[in-house]
Amino acid sequence: MRSISRRERSEAQLKEERLINWKVEILQQHLRKVIALRSNDNKVATTPLKYSAHDKTPLDEVAEVIYLPKFCEKSFAQADDHKKVKIEQQVVSQLRNYVAIIASYYHNNPTPVTSQ
């Protein structure tokens, strides 16, 4: 079995770093779109939280219907301004940490050595 050299390890780390940066950027774009849609539509339906009695089971608390806001074409069209939405650095940092943690669960598969 072949061991991984330092050079290959650093290349793998650089590749992982690039992939993390790329994924964080994609997730930021999606987050900007969500923020833009929510800011254009002030009528977001929310269900109030209720404190349940201790004698209920989790099955008793299941909602039969989940109400979602109606689709608003005007709000969707205005969401094109999502590129102007600013995301706080703390949020970006948390997002990056989250992606990095998930990426750490994946291991690099070294390419097999072929004999000539």
N, C-alpha and C positions, 0 to 999 in steps of 0.2 A: 504494500500500500504506500502510496506517495504522499509525503507531507506537503502542506501548502507553504510556499515561501513567503517571506515578508513582503516582497513586491506584489505578489498575487493577493495577499491579505489587504494591503493598502489600496490596491485597485478595486477590490471588492467593497471596501469601506467607502471609497469615493463613489462607486456606482450606487451603493445603498443611499448615500447622502443625496445624490442627484435624484434618485427615485422618490425619496422622502420630500424633497423640495418640490418636485413636480406634482406629487399627490396633494401636498398642502395647498399649492396654487389652485389646483382643480377644485378642491373642497372650499377654498375661499370664494371662488367664483359662484359656486352653488349657494353658499351662505349669503353672498351679496344679493343674489336673486331673491332668496327668501325674505331678506330684510326689506328689499325694495317692494316686493309684493305686499308685505305686511304694512309697510308705512303708507302705501297707497290706499289700503282698504282698512279703515278704522273700525269696521264692523266685524271683527274676528269673534266668532262664537266660542264662548268658553263655558264649560260646565262647572258650576261652583262645587268646591270640595265639601264633602259632608263627613262629619265625624260619625262613625258607626258604633253601635253598641257592641259590647264584648260577646254577646250571645249569638252574633251572626257569623256565618262562615264566609270565606271569600267568594264562594259561588253565589251567595245571596247578594253580593255587591256588584255582580256583573251587570253592566248596562246593556240592555237589549238594542238600543239605538245610540249611535254616536253621531251627533249633529255636526256637520261640516259647513263652513261658509259657502254660499253659492258662488259659482264661477262668475267673475266679472271681467268681461273682455276689455273694458276700459282700463281697469287696474293692471291687467296683464300687459296691455300695450304700453302703459306708462312704466312698466318694470324694466324697460330698455335702459333706463337710467341707472341700472345696477352697477355699472362701471364707476359711477361717481360715489357710491356708498363706501364710506371709510370704516374699516374694521379695526378695533382697538388692538394695540400691540399685545396686550395681555391675552386676548382671545386667540390671536395668531400663535402666540407662544404655547398656549394650552393645546391648540389644534396640532401644532408640530410635535409636541410631546406625545399626544395620543397616537399620531401616525407612527412616530418612532418606536413606541412601545409595541405596536402591532407588527412593525417591520422587524423588530428584534426576535419575534417568534419564528421567522423564516430563516432558514440556513442556506448558505450558498452551496450549491452542488458543484464541486470541482469537475472540470472537464476531464474525461478519461484520457490517459496517455496511450497513444497508439504506437505500436512498434513498427518499424519500417523494415 
